[in-house]
Amino acid sequence: MPPASLEFLRRCCRWLLAVHLGRSSAHPGWPDVFLSRDLIRKLAQQQFGNTRGDYQKQIDYLVSQYNTTKDKALYDLNNVGRVLGNRVQEQLGKQVRPALDAALTMAGAIRETKEALENVSVSVEVLQEGTERLHADLTDVKMHLSNTLNDSACNAAQAASTCNIIRNSLGQLNINANFSGLPGVSSQLAKINDVLKIDLSSLVQKGYAAFNDTPDLVVNQTRNILSDIKSVLESIGSNITTFTRALPVQKILGDLMVYLTQSEAYVQDYFPLVEQYDFYRWLGCLILCCMLVLILVFYYLGLLCGTCGYDKQASPTTRGCISNTGGNFLMAGVGFSFLFSWLLMIVVVLTFVAGGNVEKLVCEPFEDKNLFKVLDTPYLLNKHWKNYLAGVIFKNPNVDLTFEKVYSDCKENKGIYTSLHLEHLFNINELLNISMYTEDIALKIEHIQINLSKIILLDEIGKENLLNFSSSGLDGIDFSAYLTEINKSVTKVDLLSFANDLEARADQLPKGALENALKGHANSIRMIHNQQVVPLEQAMSTLNQSIRLLKRTSSELMVKVKNVISAVNAAQNLINNNASQVIVQETKKYMDTIIGYFEQYTEWVKESISMEVAACKPIANVIDTAVDIFLCSYIADSVNTFWFGLGGSSMFLIPAIIFAVKLSKYYRRMDTEDVYDE
């Protein structure tokens, strides 16, 4: 192979190695094939040096995160009233609030009942007075109409029929509803006023306020227990710090560095000898390449001189000196080809056997991981150890730890704890087991005793007030009598329609005093409707609404009041007697929340230590780099490239010899000429 090609290959190998190690260019002082003395140290420090420093930072980070968990737990403990108190209040409120809401609704019903009774009393009085006055005015209108219709003008043939129709309709001018016989509600109103002397709403609001003080009661009654729980949390934090910092990962990394240091020392001891043999290797390759270059030079010079000095007209004995020299160069190349070809072939065979076997026996098995299966063969690397790697790390060769599993885990960048099965040295599940502390916390939280007996939802005065309201006599009101009169119209006929009809009939009469008189009466009827009937209708509407409200309120009033009192008593009984069950239930949830913070933290620490802390991908990188650069890419590929190029060059020597022998016949000067008979 030409020296230029070898130099190109050397530069390519050095460049690839530099890129793999993160350098921009190869170091100019490195040997051409073998690596420098500092490469192993550089590689180890690059892959493991940062890992050891990062490991301590990762452990410190895990420990520092306990403060976040502790702060969250302390926040809930310092806000026990908001957290636990609100939970207890929420559970009790499912029964307490509806009872208080019902009592407050009943207090509102009392006020509405008073307003309705007052409206009924006023409306009845207004209707009684108004209907009496309306009856008198309608009677007066009928009398005047009757007098007008008795006028002689109605006897005329044109007016007699109209006057008779009007006369017959006078009976409709009368009141229809009679409110004078309706019973009064003064006795019920008096009882309601007595009930309202006690402000039931304020009593219910006091119950609300007392119940809303539940969080404050929880805070006041849990002060001593919470201080004990806080001290337990501090002890958990100190123990977790001790446990995590006692992990043997630092020791394992140190042991690995020891092995790498020993390997480095071993390489350094034999490196001078390797450099010496590398020089001999380089010199031998240079000589082989020079052999090929010498043969090529002879061939090139032979072709150049033969081509330039060839004379087609010259006979073989008279050929020129340049042509003869070209033929001699070609024959010299043939001679050197026969002289060196056997040596080139031997070198090709040897390098082919070495490079091909390394590729097939090492590089390809490494790619498909079959090489690790060989290394994991029991008692192969050490006749006394079943698992060599376990014997090196744990000093216990019976532990199931294989090269293949470690390499696969490291390729996935798992933590060194998981990859190397360090649970055989340090079981974090046992050391980070905080069940003993959670049990202590649980016992302390279970001792929380919260007494809510001071909460009074509704006192006896309020309950008696509700009973007085139920016995106020609302059910004694004759609602049917009221509704019967309310459903009637104020007058038997619509006065506006009657007035319009009267005016229309007056227009049918001859022009004169009779027509004007009837239209005057129609205007009087309209005035009576606007001034008296309309206010009476409004009073009837108010009376209708009030009576219907009272009817709804009085419907099963005693049952409603008893239900409200029963609900309040049941809620009060829950607070006084059964609240402890609710408190225990909610306290357990509160305890589970507090403990859950630490369980979640410890699980996160276990997961982080197992999968993330001191990720061992640098180990896989070291193995990949060692196999790829030291053996496969740097040596095997170079050797394979060398024998392939050298073998190809040797193969081309055969046609080169044939062509050179043939061409030299036409270039060399002959002693005699060949004579051919035609």
C-alpha positions as CSV (number, residue, x, y, z in Angstrom):
1,M,0.0,0.0,0.0
2,P,1.4,3.5,-0.8
3,P,2.6,5.6,2.1
4,A,0.0,8.2,1.3
5,S,-2.7,5.7,1.9
6,L,-1.2,4.6,5.2
7,E,-0.9,8.2,6.4
8,F,-4.5,8.8,5.4
9,L,-5.6,5.7,7.5
10,R,-3.5,6.8,10.4
11,R,-5.0,10.3,10.4
12,C,-8.6,8.9,10.1
13,C,-8.0,6.6,13.1
14,R,-6.6,9.4,15.2
15,W,-9.4,11.7,14.2
16,L,-12.1,9.1,15.1
17,L,-10.5,8.4,18.5
18,A,-10.3,12.1,19.2
19,V,-14.0,12.6,18.3
20,H,-15.0,9.7,20.5
21,L,-13.2,11.2,23.5
22,G,-14.7,14.7,22.9
23,R,-11.6,16.3,21.4
24,S,-11.6,18.4,18.3
25,S,-8.4,16.9,16.8
26,A,-5.9,14.2,17.6
27,H,-3.0,14.9,19.8
28,P,0.1,15.3,17.6
29,G,2.2,13.3,20.0
30,W,0.3,10.1,19.9
31,P,1.8,7.1,18.2
32,D,0.4,6.1,14.9
33,V,-1.3,2.9,15.9
34,F,-1.2,2.3,19.7
35,L,-2.6,4.8,22.1
36,S,-0.5,7.1,24.4
37,R,0.3,6.4,28.0
38,D,-2.2,9.0,29.2
39,L,-5.1,7.7,27.3
40,I,-6.3,5.2,29.9
41,R,-6.0,7.7,32.7
42,K,-7.8,10.3,30.6
43,L,-10.6,7.8,29.7
44,A,-11.1,6.7,33.3
45,Q,-11.2,10.2,34.7
46,Q,-13.5,11.3,31.9
47,Q,-16.0,8.5,32.5
48,F,-15.7,8.0,36.3
49,G,-14.2,11.2,37.7
50,N,-17.3,13.3,37.2
51,T,-19.5,10.4,38.3
52,R,-17.9,10.2,41.7
53,G,-18.5,14.0,42.2
54,D,-22.0,13.9,40.8
55,Y,-22.8,11.0,43.1
56,Q,-22.3,13.1,46.1
57,K,-24.3,16.0,44.7
58,Q,-27.1,13.6,43.9
59,I,-27.1,12.2,47.4
60,D,-27.1,15.7,48.8
61,Y,-30.0,16.6,46.6
62,L,-32.0,13.5,47.7
63,V,-31.4,14.5,51.3
64,S,-32.3,18.1,50.8
65,Q,-35.7,17.1,49.3
66,Y,-36.6,15.7,52.7
67,N,-37.0,19.3,53.9
68,T,-39.6,19.9,51.2
69,T,-41.6,16.9,52.4
70,K,-41.1,17.9,56.1
71,D,-42.2,21.5,55.3
72,K,-45.3,20.2,53.7
73,A,-46.1,17.9,56.7
74,L,-45.3,20.8,59.1
75,Y,-47.6,23.1,57.1
76,D,-50.5,20.6,57.5
77,L,-49.6,20.2,61.2
78,N,-49.4,24.0,61.8
79,N,-52.8,24.3,60.0
80,V,-54.4,21.4,61.7
81,G,-57.5,23.6,62.2
82,R,-57.8,24.2,58.5
83,V,-57.0,20.7,57.5
84,L,-58.4,18.4,60.2
85,G,-60.8,20.9,61.6
86,N,-62.4,21.6,58.2
87,R,-62.6,17.9,57.5
88,V,-64.4,17.2,60.7
89,Q,-66.6,20.2,60.2
90,E,-67.4,19.1,56.6
91,Q,-68.5,15.6,57.7
92,L,-70.6,16.9,60.6
93,G,-71.9,19.7,58.4
94,K,-73.7,17.1,56.2
95,Q,-76.2,16.7,59.0
96,V,-75.7,19.9,61.0
97,R,-76.1,22.5,58.3
98,P,-79.4,21.2,56.8
99,A,-80.9,21.2,60.4
100,L,-79.8,24.8,61.0
101,D,-80.9,25.8,57.5
102,A,-84.4,24.3,58.2
103,A,-84.5,26.2,61.5
104,L,-83.5,29.5,59.8
105,T,-86.1,28.9,57.1
106,M,-88.7,28.4,59.8
107,A,-87.6,31.7,61.4
108,G,-88.1,33.4,58.0
109,A,-91.5,31.7,57.7
110,I,-92.6,33.3,61.1
111,R,-91.8,36.7,59.8
112,E,-93.6,36.0,56.5
113,T,-96.6,34.8,58.4
114,K,-96.8,38.0,60.4
115,E,-96.6,40.1,57.3
116,A,-99.3,37.9,55.6
117,L,-101.6,38.2,58.7
118,E,-101.2,41.9,58.7
119,N,-102.0,42.1,55.0
120,V,-105.1,39.9,55.5
121,S,-106.3,42.1,58.4
122,V,-105.7,45.4,56.5
123,S,-107.1,44.0,53.2
124,V,-110.3,42.7,54.8
125,E,-110.9,46.0,56.5
126,V,-110.3,47.9,53.3
127,L,-112.6,45.5,51.3
128,Q,-115.4,45.7,53.9
129,E,-115.4,49.5,53.9
130,G,-115.0,49.7,50.1
131,T,-117.8,47.3,49.3
132,E,-120.2,49.2,51.6
133,R,-119.4,52.5,49.9
134,L,-119.5,50.9,46.4
135,H,-122.9,49.3,47.2
136,A,-124.3,52.8,48.3
137,D,-122.9,54.5,45.1
138,L,-124.3,51.8,42.8
139,T,-127.7,52.0,44.5
140,D,-127.6,55.8,44.0
141,V,-126.7,55.3,40.3
142,K,-129.5,52.8,39.8
143,M,-132.0,55.2,41.4
144,H,-130.9,58.1,39.1
145,L,-131.0,55.9,36.0
146,S,-134.5,54.7,37.0
147,N,-135.7,58.2,37.3
148,T,-134.2,59.1,33.9
149,L,-135.8,56.1,32.2
150,N,-139.2,57.2,33.7
151,D,-139.0,60.4,31.7
152,S,-141.8,60.8,29.1
153,A,-139.2,60.7,26.3
154,C,-138.9,57.0,26.8
155,N,-142.5,56.5,25.9
156,A,-141.9,57.5,22.3
157,A,-142.0,54.7,19.8
158,Q,-138.3,55.2,18.9
159,A,-137.0,55.1,22.5
160,A,-139.4,52.7,24.2
161,S,-137.5,49.5,23.2
162,T,-134.1,50.9,24.2
163,C,-135.3,52.2,27.5
164,N,-136.8,48.9,28.4
165,I,-133.6,47.1,27.7
166,I,-131.7,49.6,29.9
167,R,-134.3,49.3,32.6
168,N,-134.1,45.5,32.7
169,S,-130.2,45.6,33.1
170,L,-130.3,47.8,36.1
171,G,-130.4,44.8,38.4
172,Q,-126.7,44.0,37.4
173,L,-125.5,47.2,39.1
174,N,-124.8,45.6,42.4
175,I,-121.8,44.2,44.4
176,N,-121.0,40.5,44.0
177,A,-118.5,39.7,46.8
178,N,-119.5,40.1,50.4
179,F,-116.5,40.5,52.8
180,S,-118.5,41.6,55.8
181,G,-119.0,38.0,57.0
182,L,-115.3,36.9,56.9
183,P,-113.7,35.9,60.2
184,G,-110.9,38.1,61.5
185,V,-107.2,37.0,62.2
186,S,-106.5,39.2,65.1
187,S,-105.9,36.4,67.5
188,Q,-103.5,34.6,65.2
189,L,-101.6,37.9,64.6
190,A,-101.4,38.5,68.4
191,K,-99.8,35.0,68.9
192,I,-97.4,35.5,66.1
193,N,-96.3,38.8,67.6
194,D,-95.7,37.0,70.9
195,V,-93.6,34.5,69.0
196,L,-91.5,37.2,67.4
197,K,-90.6,38.7,70.7
198,I,-87.8,36.1,70.6
199,D,-85.4,36.6,67.7
200,L,-85.2,33.0,66.4
201,S,-82.8,34.0,63.6
202,S,-80.2,35.3,66.0
203,L,-80.4,32.1,67.9
204,V,-79.8,30.0,64.8
205,Q,-76.9,32.3,63.8
206,K,-75.3,31.6,67.2
207,G,-75.6,27.9,66.3
208,Y,-73.9,28.6,63.0
209,A,-71.1,30.6,64.7
210,A,-70.6,27.9,67.3
211,F,-70.3,25.2,64.7
212,N,-68.0,27.3,62.5
213,D,-65.6,27.5,65.5
214,T,-64.8,23.7,65.1
215,P,-61.3,24.4,63.5
216,D,-60.4,26.6,66.5
217,L,-61.5,23.9,68.9
218,V,-59.3,21.4,67.0
219,V,-56.3,23.7,67.2
220,N,-56.7,24.3,70.9
221,Q,-57.1,20.7,71.8
222,T,-54.1,19.3,69.7
223,R,-51.3,21.6,70.6
224,N,-49.3,19.1,72.8
225,I,-49.7,16.2,70.4
226,L,-48.5,18.2,67.4
227,S,-45.3,19.2,69.2
228,D,-44.5,15.5,69.7
229,I,-45.2,14.7,66.1
230,K,-42.8,17.5,64.9
231,S,-40.0,16.0,67.0
232,V,-40.6,12.6,65.3
233,L,-40.4,14.3,61.9
234,E,-37.0,15.8,62.8
235,S,-35.7,12.4,63.8
236,I,-36.9,10.8,60.6
237,G,-35.0,13.4,58.6
238,S,-31.7,12.9,60.5
239,N,-32.0,9.1,60.0
240,I,-32.7,9.4,56.3
241,T,-29.6,11.6,56.0
242,T,-27.5,9.0,57.8
243,F,-28.9,6.1,55.7
244,T,-28.4,7.8,52.3
245,R,-24.9,9.0,53.1
246,A,-23.9,5.5,54.3
247,L,-24.6,4.0,50.9
248,P,-21.6,2.0,49.6
249,V,-21.8,3.4,46.1
250,Q,-18.8,5.6,46.9
251,K,-16.8,2.6,47.9
252,I,-17.8,0.6,44.8
253,L,-16.8,3.5,42.6
254,G,-13.5,3.7,44.5
255,D,-12.9,0.0,44.0
256,L,-13.6,0.4,40.2
257,M,-11.1,3.2,40.1
258,V,-8.6,0.9,41.9
259,Y,-9.0,-1.7,39.1
260,L,-8.7,1.0,36.5
261,T,-5.6,2.3,38.2
262,Q,-4.1,-1.2,38.3
263,S,-4.9,-1.6,34.7
264,E,-3.2,1.7,34.0
265,A,-0.1,0.7,35.9
266,Y,0.0,-2.6,34.0
267,V,-0.2,-0.8,30.7
268,Q,2.4,1.7,31.7
269,D,4.8,-1.1,32.7
270,Y,4.6,-2.8,29.3
271,F,4.1,0.3,27.2
272,P,7.8,0.8,26.4
273,L,8.0,-2.7,25.0
274,V,4.8,-2.2,23.1
275,E,6.2,1.0,21.6
276,Q,9.4,-0.8,20.6
277,Y,7.4,-3.5,18.8
278,D,5.2,-0.9,17.3
279,F,8.3,0.7,15.7
280,Y,9.3,-2.7,14.2
281,R,5.7,-3.2,13.0
282,W,5.7,0.3,11.4
283,L,9.2,-0.4,9.8
284,G,8.0,-3.7,8.4
285,C,4.8,-2.2,7.0
286,L,6.9,0.6,5.5
287,I,9.3,-1.9,3.9
288,L,6.4,-3.9,2.4
289,C,4.9,-0.7,1.0
290,C,8.3,0.3,-0.4
291,M,8.4,-3.1,-2.2
292,L,5.2,-2.4,-3.9
293,V,6.1,1.1,-4.6
294,L,9.4,-0.1,-6.2
295,I,7.6,-2.6,-8.4
296,L,5.1,0.1,-9.4
297,V,8.0,2.5,-10.2
298,F,9.6,0.0,-12.5
299,Y,6.3,-0.6,-14.3
300,Y,5.6,3.1,-14.6
301,L,9.1,3.9,-15.9
302,G,8.9,1.0,-18.3
303,L,5.6,2.2,-19.7
304,L,6.8,5.7,-19.9
305,C,10.1,5.0,-21.5
306,G,8.8,2.3,-23.8
307,T,5.9,4.4,-25.0
308,C,8.1,7.5,-25.6
309,G,10.9,5.7,-27.3
310,Y,8.9,3.2,-29.4
311,D,9.6,3.4,-33.2
312,K,7.2,1.5,-35.3
313,Q,9.6,1.5,-38.3
314,A,12.6,0.3,-36.4
315,S,13.6,-3.4,-36.5
316,P,14.0,-5.3,-33.2
317,T,17.8,-5.0,-33.5
318,T,17.8,-1.3,-34.2
319,R,15.4,-0.1,-31.5
320,G,16.4,3.0,-29.6
321,C,18.0,3.3,-26.2
322,I,14.9,4.8,-24.5
323,S,12.7,2.0,-25.8
324,N,15.2,-0.6,-24.7
325,T,15.4,1.0,-21.3
326,G,11.6,0.8,-20.9
327,G,11.7,-2.8,-21.7
328,N,14.4,-3.4,-19.2
329,F,12.4,-1.6,-16.5
330,L,9.4,-3.7,-17.2
331,M,11.4,-6.9,-16.9
332,A,13.0,-5.6,-13.7
333,G,9.4,-5.1,-12.3
334,V,8.6,-8.6,-13.3
335,G,11.7,-9.8,-11.5
336,F,11.0,-7.9,-8.3
337,S,7.4,-9.2,-8.5
338,F,8.6,-12.8,-8.4
339,L,11.1,-11.9,-5.8
340,F,8.7,-10.3,-3.3
341,S,5.3,-11.7,-4.1
342,W,5.7,-14.8,-1.8
343,L,6.5,-12.4,1.1
344,L,3.5,-10.2,0.4
345,M,1.2,-13.3,0.2
346,I,2.5,-14.6,3.6
347,V,1.8,-11.2,5.2
348,V,-1.6,-11.0,3.7
349,V,-2.5,-14.5,5.0
350,L,-1.2,-13.7,8.5
351,T,-3.0,-10.4,8.8
352,F,-6.2,-11.9,7.3
353,V,-6.2,-14.7,9.9
354,A,-5.5,-12.2,12.7
355,G,-7.9,-9.5,11.7
356,G,-10.7,-11.8,10.5
357,N,-10.7,-13.9,13.7
358,V,-10.7,-10.8,15.9
359,E,-13.7,-9.4,13.9
360,K,-15.6,-12.7,14.1
361,L,-14.6,-13.9,17.5
362,V,-14.6,-10.6,19.4
363,C,-16.2,-7.7,17.6
364,E,-19.4,-9.4,16.3
365,P,-20.0,-11.4,19.5
366,F,-19.6,-8.1,21.4
367,E,-22.3,-6.5,19.3
368,D,-24.8,-9.4,19.8
369,K,-23.7,-9.9,23.5
370,N,-22.6,-13.5,23.0
371,L,-19.1,-12.4,24.2
372,F,-20.6,-11.7,27.7
373,K,-22.2,-15.1,27.8
374,V,-18.7,-16.6,27.3
375,L,-17.3,-14.4,30.1
376,D,-20.2,-15.4,32.3
377,T,-19.4,-19.1,32.0
378,P,-18.9,-20.4,35.5
379,Y,-15.3,-21.1,36.6
380,L,-13.9,-19.8,33.3
381,L,-12.0,-16.7,34.5
382,N,-11.4,-18.1,38.0
383,K,-11.5,-21.8,38.6
384,H,-12.7,-21.2,42.2
385,W,-15.4,-18.6,41.4
386,K,-18.8,-19.4,39.8
387,N,-19.6,-15.8,39.0
388,Y,-16.4,-13.9,38.5
389,L,-17.9,-10.4,38.7
390,A,-19.7,-11.1,41.9
391,G,-16.5,-12.5,43.4
392,V,-14.6,-9.2,42.5
393,I,-17.3,-6.9,43.8
394,F,-18.9,-8.7,46.7
395,K,-16.2,-11.3,47.4
396,N,-19.0,-13.8,47.1
397,P,-19.0,-15.6,43.7
398,N,-22.3,-17.3,44.5
399,V,-24.2,-14.0,43.9
400,D,-26.0,-14.1,40.6
401,L,-24.3,-11.1,38.9
402,T,-23.3,-11.4,35.3
403,F,-21.4,-9.3,32.8
404,E,-24.2,-9.3,30.4
405,K,-26.8,-8.1,32.9
406,V,-24.5,-5.4,34.2
407,Y,-23.7,-4.2,30.7
408,S,-27.3,-4.2,29.6
409,D,-28.4,-2.2,32.7
410,C,-25.6,0.3,32.2
411,K,-26.5,0.8,28.6
412,E,-29.9,1.8,29.8
413,N,-28.2,4.2,32.2
414,K,-29.7,2.6,35.3
415,G,-28.2,3.4,38.7
416,I,-25.2,1.5,39.9
417,Y,-27.2,0.2,42.8
418,T,-29.5,-1.7,40.5
419,S,-26.9,-2.6,37.9
420,L,-24.5,-4.1,40.4
421,H,-27.2,-5.6,42.7
422,L,-25.8,-3.7,45.7
423,E,-28.8,-4.8,47.8
424,H,-26.5,-7.7,48.8
425,L,-24.3,-5.1,50.5
426,F,-26.8,-2.4,51.5
427,N,-30.6,-3.0,51.4
428,I,-32.2,0.4,51.1
429,N,-35.7,-1.2,51.5
430,E,-34.7,-2.1,55.1
431,L,-32.7,1.0,55.9
432,L,-35.3,3.4,54.5
433,N,-38.2,1.6,56.1
434,I,-40.0,4.3,58.1
435,S,-42.8,2.1,59.3
436,M,-41.5,2.4,62.8
437,Y,-41.8,6.1,62.7
438,T,-45.1,6.1,60.9
439,E,-46.5,3.8,63.6
440,D,-45.3,6.3,66.2
441,I,-46.9,9.1,64.3
442,A,-50.1,7.1,63.9
443,L,-50.3,6.4,67.7
444,K,-49.8,10.0,68.5
445,I,-52.4,11.2,66.0
446,E,-54.8,8.6,67.2
447,H,-54.5,10.0,70.7
448,I,-56.0,13.3,69.5
449,Q,-59.2,13.8,71.4
450,I,-61.5,16.6,70.2
451,N,-64.5,17.5,72.4
452,L,-67.2,19.4,70.6
453,S,-69.8,19.3,73.3
454,K,-69.6,23.1,73.8
455,I,-71.3,23.6,70.4
456,I,-75.0,24.4,71.0
457,L,-76.9,24.5,67.7
458,L,-80.3,25.7,69.1
459,D,-81.2,26.2,72.8
460,E,-84.4,25.3,74.5
461,I,-85.8,28.9,74.1
462,G,-85.5,28.6,70.3
463,K,-87.2,25.2,70.3
464,E,-90.0,26.5,72.5
465,N,-90.3,29.4,70.1
466,L,-90.8,27.0,67.2
467,L,-93.5,25.1,69.2
468,N,-95.3,28.4,70.0
469,F,-95.3,29.2,66.3
470,S,-96.8,25.8,65.4
471,S,-99.7,26.4,68.0
472,S,-100.4,30.0,66.9
473,G,-103.8,28.9,65.4
474,L,-103.0,29.4,61.7
475,D,-104.8,26.1,61.0
476,G,-108.0,27.6,62.5
477,I,-108.4,30.2,59.8
478,D,-111.4,29.6,57.5
479,F,-109.4,29.7,54.3
480,S,-112.3,28.3,52.2
481,A,-114.5,31.3,53.2
482,Y,-111.8,33.7,52.2
483,L,-111.0,31.9,48.9
484,T,-114.7,31.8,48.1
485,E,-115.1,35.5,48.3
486,I,-111.8,36.2,46.7
487,N,-112.6,34.1,43.6
488,K,-115.7,36.3,43.1
489,S,-115.7,39.6,41.1
490,V,-116.3,42.9,43.0
491,T,-119.5,43.6,41.0
492,K,-121.9,41.4,39.2
493,V,-121.1,43.1,35.9
494,D,-118.1,44.7,34.6
495,L,-118.9,48.4,35.1
496,L,-116.7,49.6,32.2
497,S,-118.6,47.2,29.8
498,F,-121.9,48.3,31.3
499,A,-121.0,52.0,30.9
500,N,-119.9,51.4,27.3
501,D,-123.0,49.5,26.5
502,L,-125.2,52.2,28.1
503,E,-123.4,54.9,26.1
504,A,-123.9,52.9,22.9
505,R,-127.7,52.5,23.5
506,A,-127.9,56.2,24.3
507,D,-126.5,56.9,20.8
508,Q,-129.5,54.9,19.4
509,L,-132.0,57.4,21.0
510,P,-133.0,60.7,19.3
511,K,-130.8,63.6,20.1
512,G,-132.0,65.4,23.1
513,A,-131.9,65.5,26.9
514,L,-132.5,61.8,27.4
515,E,-129.4,60.9,25.4
516,N,-127.3,63.3,27.3
517,A,-128.6,62.1,30.6
518,L,-127.8,58.5,29.9
519,K,-124.3,59.4,28.7
520,G,-123.8,61.3,32.0
521,H,-124.8,58.2,34.0
522,A,-122.3,56.1,31.9
523,N,-119.5,58.5,32.9
524,S,-120.6,58.2,36.5
525,I,-120.4,54.5,36.3
526,R,-116.9,54.7,34.8
527,M,-115.8,57.0,37.6
528,I,-117.1,54.5,40.2
529,H,-115.1,51.7,38.5
530,N,-111.8,53.7,38.4
531,Q,-112.1,55.2,41.9
532,Q,-113.6,52.3,43.8
533,V,-113.6,49.0,41.9
534,V,-109.9,49.1,40.9
535,P,-108.6,49.7,44.5
536,L,-110.9,46.9,45.7
537,E,-109.5,44.5,43.1
538,Q,-105.9,45.4,44.2
539,A,-106.9,44.7,47.8
540,M,-108.4,41.4,46.8
541,S,-105.2,40.4,45.0
542,T,-103.1,41.2,48.1
543,L,-105.6,39.3,50.2
544,N,-105.4,36.4,47.8
545,Q,-101.6,36.1,48.0
546,S,-101.6,36.4,51.8
547,I,-104.3,33.9,52.3
548,R,-102.6,31.3,50.0
549,L,-99.3,31.9,51.8
550,L,-100.9,31.3,55.2
551,K,-102.7,28.2,53.8
552,R,-99.3,26.8,52.7
553,T,-97.6,27.7,55.9
554,S,-100.4,26.2,58.1
555,S,-100.5,23.0,56.1
556,E,-99.1,20.4,58.5
557,L,-97.3,23.2,60.4
558,M,-97.0,21.1,63.6
559,V,-95.4,18.3,61.7
560,K,-92.9,20.6,60.0
561,V,-91.9,22.2,63.2
562,K,-91.5,18.8,64.9
563,N,-89.3,17.7,61.9
564,V,-87.1,20.8,62.3
565,I,-86.7,20.3,66.0
566,S,-86.0,16.6,65.5
567,A,-83.3,17.4,62.9
568,V,-81.7,19.9,65.2
569,N,-81.8,17.4,68.1
570,A,-80.3,14.7,65.9
571,A,-77.5,17.0,64.8
572,Q,-76.9,18.1,68.4
573,N,-76.8,14.4,69.4
574,L,-74.3,13.7,66.6
575,I,-72.0,16.4,67.9
576,N,-72.4,15.4,71.6
577,N,-72.3,11.7,71.3
578,N,-71.2,10.4,67.9
579,A,-68.8,13.1,66.8
580,S,-65.9,11.0,68.1
581,Q,-66.5,8.5,65.4
582,V,-66.3,11.2,62.7
583,I,-63.3,12.7,64.4
584,V,-61.5,9.3,64.5
585,Q,-62.4,8.7,60.8
586,E,-61.2,12.1,59.7
587,T,-58.1,11.9,62.0
588,K,-57.1,8.7,60.3
589,K,-57.4,10.3,56.9
590,Y,-55.4,13.2,58.2
591,M,-52.8,10.8,59.6
592,D,-52.7,9.0,56.2
593,T,-52.1,12.3,54.5
594,I,-49.1,13.2,56.8
595,I,-47.6,9.7,56.6
596,G,-48.2,9.6,52.9
597,Y,-45.8,12.5,52.4
598,F,-43.0,10.5,53.9
599,E,-43.9,7.2,52.2
600,Q,-43.9,9.0,48.9
601,Y,-40.6,10.6,49.7
602,T,-38.9,7.3,50.7
603,E,-40.3,5.6,47.6
604,W,-38.9,8.4,45.5
605,V,-35.5,8.1,47.3
606,K,-35.5,4.3,46.7
607,E,-36.4,4.8,43.0
608,S,-33.8,7.5,42.6
609,I,-31.0,5.5,44.3
610,S,-32.0,2.3,42.3
611,M,-32.3,3.9,38.9
612,E,-30.7,7.3,38.8
613,V,-28.1,7.9,41.4
614,A,-24.6,7.2,40.1
615,A,-25.9,6.1,36.7
616,C,-23.5,3.6,35.4
617,K,-23.6,4.4,31.7
618,P,-20.0,5.5,31.9
619,I,-19.1,1.8,32.7
620,A,-20.8,0.8,29.4
621,N,-19.1,3.7,27.7
622,V,-15.7,2.4,28.9
623,I,-16.4,-1.1,27.7
624,D,-17.6,0.2,24.3
625,T,-14.6,2.5,24.0
626,A,-12.2,-0.2,25.0
627,V,-13.6,-2.7,22.6
628,D,-14.3,-0.3,19.8
629,I,-11.2,1.8,19.8
630,F,-8.5,-0.5,21.3
631,L,-9.5,-3.7,19.4
632,C,-12.2,-3.4,16.8
633,S,-12.1,0.0,15.2
634,Y,-8.4,0.9,16.0
635,I,-6.7,-2.5,15.5
636,A,-9.0,-5.0,13.8
637,D,-10.3,-2.5,11.2
638,S,-6.8,-1.2,10.5
639,V,-5.4,-4.7,10.1
640,N,-8.3,-5.7,7.9
641,T,-7.9,-2.6,5.8
642,F,-4.1,-3.4,5.5
643,W,-4.4,-7.0,4.4
644,F,-7.3,-6.1,2.0
645,G,-5.2,-3.4,0.3
646,L,-2.0,-5.4,0.3
647,G,-3.9,-8.5,-1.0
648,G,-5.5,-6.5,-3.7
649,S,-2.2,-5.1,-4.8
650,S,-0.7,-8.6,-4.9
651,M,-3.5,-9.9,-7.0
652,F,-2.9,-7.2,-9.6
653,L,0.8,-8.3,-9.8
654,I,-0.3,-11.3,-11.9
655,P,-1.8,-9.4,-14.9
656,A,1.0,-6.8,-14.4
657,I,3.6,-9.5,-15.0
658,I,1.8,-10.8,-18.1
659,F,1.4,-7.4,-19.6
660,A,5.0,-6.4,-18.7
661,V,6.5,-9.6,-20.4
662,K,4.4,-9.0,-23.5
663,L,5.2,-5.3,-23.7
664,S,9.0,-5.8,-23.1
665,K,9.2,-7.9,-26.3
666,Y,8.2,-4.8,-28.3
667,Y,10.4,-2.3,-26.4
668,R,13.7,-4.2,-25.8
669,R,16.5,-4.3,-28.4
670,M,17.2,-7.8,-29.8
671,D,20.5,-9.4,-30.7
672,T,19.0,-11.1,-33.8
673,E,15.9,-10.6,-35.8
674,D,13.2,-13.2,-36.2
675,V,12.8,-14.5,-39.8
676,Y,9.5,-15.7,-40.9
677,D,8.7,-17.4,-44.2
678,E,5.6,-16.4,-46.0
